[in-house]
Amino acid sequence: MAKIRSLSITTPIVFALPFKSEWAQIPIDINAPLSSGGWEDSGKLKFSRGFVLAKNDANFLYLALDLTSDKGNDTGTNDYFWLSFDKNRDRAITSNQDVNYGLYPGQPNKLGKQFYLGPGSWTGLQPDPSLSEVRQEFGSSENSSDSHRIWKFRIDLKEINVALSWPLSTPFTYFGFRVKSSNPAFTTDFPTNFFKDFSKLRQLIFSRKPVISPSLLGPLIGSVGLIPTTLIDDSGRVTTDPSYFVKVQNAAFGGTLNLIGNRTKIQQLWNDGIKKYKVEITPPGGIAQKLISNWSNYRWTGSTYALESFAPSSLGFYELSDPSVDYSIDDLLIQFPTSALLPGLYQIKVTFYRRVGFLDVPADNQTIGLFIDNHVPAVNIDNIKHGASEVSACAIETIGAAPDGLKFKITAHDPDGNLLGVSFSATYGAGLSVGIHNESYDPSMGLWQGFTAKTIPASGNWRPTQSCAYSFIIVATARTTNGYGYIGHNSTHRNLTLLLS
């Protein structure tokens, strides 16, 4: 396969502090000019040829390389870039994991992706890099009124192994890049020789601090992750507006949950000297009990993030963090795993206490209901039939002329009705795939349990596109959120060799 272009000239760069991305309230359109407004208040990092700008939301990193030194409008791909990420964040090159983005040869607005094999060594270009995109621009910016080269990226966070809901670490990555210009002639690596030594990569810290409208926040427990508690209905499930940071439909909760305080209320409590609270959980049909959890949060010291640990006292009291201090997750009241809880509607109550003499007197509280479900949907390929005969796994089956073909019975079932979608497909050949059946949730379905032993296709037969070995795969995703996006899926597959006669 084609390789991303390379040269060997480098320019030394010195760096020190971490680079911090800022929250993108509205997804950035990378087709729009850099000066159109979406990049305002971005995180900014200066290097020898210009500036790096960074914003992110819950799904994408928006990165711009504003090359104020490159004032020659070269056509085609004479100007190019590399953009590398340390996918597992170990500061070392990991073969077939760490990723390098670049241009497809001859296609100045098409993003290519390859994996590192070792220092200065890569695979060929991989298939379409998912939702990640690049656009180049030649124009002015707030950093220079002269027209110059600008590279703008939208990188899918999943592709670089970043999730804003990480429970025990601040969300970050390590990155480096090369920019090359023909007029004026330069090739600059940031940092020097990054593609040979990942210990030199620059740290990029992602924002987890969107500005949620105060009108949406709960009175004390403002949100669960990024989801305002005012949107959670009486069943403990949540639906958000399609334009919101996190789009979910009638979703249950699961995974590790962050209860975030209402900033205005938390500041008032702090100012009034009310800095002690308890958290209680009431299981379905049970009685309230103290919710005891230990967690970590990163505090910004002015030069780096320092890890702090939080835990309750022997009496079950938590101490409120100073709301003026910059934490990776601001106003975090509690972080707790739910994986051990059975599905059902749980009541979570947070109560703040005021010290009066020798007594702790309740001062304020809020209770929210969360339907918690960590079970993933059950999936199965119940059988595959060719005519009246069932085809066993690993069989070699000859398919006659049309309408001869295969019939499938498949199951995708969630007893609590928290199913989001089902995909049934086949892979074959060199990276080829074909869809066979898809179903997805609609709010009109209410609590969608899915189906068992469904016949696919409903009429006629499915025919392979060519003689080949096929892997039939069913994937079911759960309609469950941790407050930052959907979590949970299950899959299974069966392999056959199909020959067209």
HURA-V121817 format. One record per backbone hydrogen bond with DSSP energy under -1.0 kcal/mol. CO is the residue of the C=O (numbers start at 0). NH is the residue of the N-H. E is the energy in kcal/mol with one decimal. If there is no record, write none. Layout:
<<CO/NH/E> <CO/NH/E>>
This chain:
<<1/124/-1.8> <18/204/-3.0> <21/55/-2.1> <28/31/-1.5> <32/35/-2.0> <36/39/-1.3> <38/41/-1.4> <42/53/-1.9> <44/51/-2.9> <46/49/-1.4> <48/68/-2.0> <49/46/-2.6> <50/65/-2.8> <51/44/-2.2> <52/63/-2.3> <53/21/-1.4> <53/42/-2.5> <54/61/-3.5> <55/23/-2.6> <58/156/-2.4> <59/56/-2.0> <60/154/-2.9> <61/54/-2.4> <62/152/-3.2> <63/52/-2.6> <64/66/-1.1> <64/150/-2.1> <65/50/-2.0> <65/67/-1.7> <66/69/-1.6> <68/70/-1.1> <69/148/-2.3> <71/73/-1.9> <74/77/-1.3> <79/179/-2.6> <81/177/-1.7> <82/100/-3.2> <83/175/-1.6> <84/86/-1.3> <84/98/-1.3> <85/88/-1.4> <93/96/-1.8> <93/97/-1.8> <97/115/-2.6> <98/84/-2.5> <99/113/-2.4> <100/82/-2.0> <101/111/-4.2> <103/106/-2.4> <106/109/-1.7> <109/103/-1.8> <111/101/-2.0> <112/125/-3.4> <113/99/-3.0> <114/122/-2.6> <115/95/-3.2> <117/120/-2.1> <120/116/-3.0> <120/117/-1.5> <127/129/-2.3> <128/131/-1.8> <132/153/-2.3> <134/151/-2.8> <136/149/-2.5> <138/147/-2.1> <143/140/-2.7> <147/138/-2.0> <148/66/-1.6> <149/136/-2.6> <150/64/-2.9> <151/134/-2.3> <152/62/-1.5> <153/132/-2.4> <154/60/-2.5> <155/158/-1.1> <156/161/-2.4> <157/160/-1.1> <162/165/-1.4> <170/205/-2.4> <172/203/-3.0> <173/85/-2.4> <174/201/-2.4> <175/83/-2.9> <176/189/-3.2> <177/81/-2.1> <178/187/-2.7> <179/79/-1.3> <180/185/-1.9> <185/180/-2.8> <187/178/-2.3> <189/176/-2.6> <190/193/-1.7> <192/195/-1.9> <192/196/-1.2> <194/119/-2.6> <196/199/-1.6> <197/200/-1.3> <201/174/-2.7> <202/18/-2.4> <203/172/-2.1> <204/20/-3.2> <209/211/-1.0> <212/215/-2.2> <215/229/-1.0> <219/221/-1.2> <219/261/-2.3> <221/217/-1.3> <221/228/-1.9> <222/259/-2.9> <223/226/-2.1> <226/223/-3.0> <227/230/-1.4> <228/231/-1.2> <232/235/-2.0> <235/370/-2.2> <236/232/-2.8> <237/250/-2.9> <240/243/-2.3> <247/239/-2.3> <250/237/-1.8> <251/480/-2.8> <252/372/-2.7> <254/337/-1.3> <256/335/-2.1> <257/224/-2.4> <258/332/-2.9> <258/333/-1.1> <259/221/-1.1> <259/222/-1.9> <261/265/-3.1> <262/266/-2.4> <263/267/-1.8> <264/268/-2.6> <265/269/-2.5> <266/270/-2.5> <267/271/-1.8> <268/273/-2.8> <269/272/-1.5> <274/319/-2.8> <275/352/-2.9> <276/317/-3.5> <277/350/-2.4> <278/290/-3.3> <279/348/-2.7> <280/288/-1.6> <281/346/-2.1> <282/285/-2.4> <288/280/-2.8> <294/309/-2.9> <296/307/-2.5> <297/327/-3.1> <298/305/-3.0> <303/300/-3.1> <305/298/-2.8> <307/296/-2.3> <309/294/-2.0> <312/315/-1.9> <316/312/-2.7> <317/276/-2.2> <321/324/-1.8> <325/299/-3.3> <330/260/-3.5> <333/258/-2.7> <335/256/-2.6> <337/340/-2.0> <343/371/-2.8> <345/369/-2.9> <346/281/-2.5> <347/367/-2.6> <348/279/-2.9> <349/365/-1.8> <350/277/-2.3> <351/362/-3.6> <351/363/-1.2> <353/360/-3.4> <355/358/-2.3> <358/355/-3.0> <360/353/-3.5> <363/351/-3.4> <365/349/-2.5> <367/347/-3.2> <369/345/-2.9> <370/252/-3.3> <371/343/-1.7> <377/412/-2.5> <379/410/-2.8> <382/408/-2.3> <383/390/-3.8> <384/406/-2.5> <385/388/-1.6> <388/385/-3.0> <391/394/-1.6> <394/496/-2.6> <396/498/-2.8> <398/500/-2.7> <400/403/-2.2> <405/461/-2.8> <406/384/-3.1> <407/455/-3.0> <408/381/-1.4> <408/382/-1.4> <409/453/-3.0> <410/379/-2.0> <411/450/-2.7> <412/377/-2.9> <413/416/-1.9> <416/447/-1.1> <417/478/-3.3> <419/440/-2.7> <420/476/-2.3> <421/438/-2.3> <422/474/-2.6> <423/435/-2.6> <423/436/-2.3> <424/472/-3.0> <425/433/-2.5> <426/470/-2.3> <427/431/-1.6> <428/430/-1.2> <431/427/-2.3> <433/425/-2.4> <436/423/-3.1> <438/421/-3.1> <441/444/-3.0> <442/445/-1.7> <447/418/-1.5> <448/413/-2.6> <450/411/-2.1> <453/409/-2.1> <455/407/-3.0> <461/405/-2.8> <467/497/-2.7> <469/495/-2.6> <470/426/-2.2> <471/493/-2.1> <472/424/-2.5> <473/491/-1.8> <474/422/-2.7> <475/489/-2.4> <476/419/-2.8> <476/420/-1.2> <477/479/-1.3> <478/251/-2.3> <479/486/-2.8> <480/253/-1.8> <482/225/-2.7> <484/481/-1.4> <487/477/-2.7> <489/475/-2.8> <491/473/-2.5> <493/471/-3.2> <494/393/-3.4> <495/469/-3.8> <496/396/-3.1> <497/467/-2.1> <498/398/-3.6>>
